[in-house]
């Protein structure tokens, strides 16, 4: 699942100040690439103002991140990922390993 999240992360339009401050790396795949295979799985845009219309949006550190409502491909992949994470969540808290120490 980490690999999937890393791949999705290549499509985030990170603000330039976050890159220069060392908080994030530049996007690895431009959404405007001419070859569809070079485009990110999910195009996530960013800006200082809240988008007027979006499929999903979040405000983090004075920056808005969103998936446009008219980007069907990104919406489809994002919905699949949400379903995938829901299926992976079992609701059961994992038990820590039990360590036994010999007493004699």
C-alpha positions, -999 to +999 in steps of 0.1 A: +000+000+000+029+023+006+040+019-030+006+029-042+006+060-020+040+070-033+028+066-069-002+088-061+020+113-045+038+120-077+007+138-090+005+164-062+012+200-073+033+210-044+036+247-037+070+262-046+075+275-010+072+239+003+099+228-022+123+256-014+118+252+024+126+215+021+092+202+033+084+184+000+098+174-033+086+186-067+060+165-085+075+138-106+048+137-132+032+167-148-006+166-153-001+182-187+022+156-201+014+148-237+018+110-232-010+097-210+015+072-195+036+101-182+007+116-164+000+109-127-026+084-116-044+112-096-039+149-104-040+169-071-039+206-074-029+232-048-035+268-041-040+294-014-078+298-020-104+271-015-116+257-049-151+267-058-160+232-071-141+201-063-145+163-060-124+162-028-105+189-011-085+194+021-069+224+038-034+218+052-008+244+064-025+274+047-028+256+014-058+239-003-053+206-021-081+193-044-091+170-071-112+189-097-148+177-101-144+175-139-113+152-138-130+118-143-098+098-144-085+111-111-119+107-095-121+071-106-086+062-092-092+081-059-126+063-054-109+030-061-082+038-035-108+048-009-125+014-015-092-004-014-083+012+020-118+004+034-113-033+025-079-033+040-092-019+073-103-049+094-113-030+125-093-054+147-064-040+167-033-061+160-019-078+190+017-072+199+040-102+198+041-123+230+076-128+244+081-157+268+111-159+291+122-193+305+120-193+343+145-221+352 
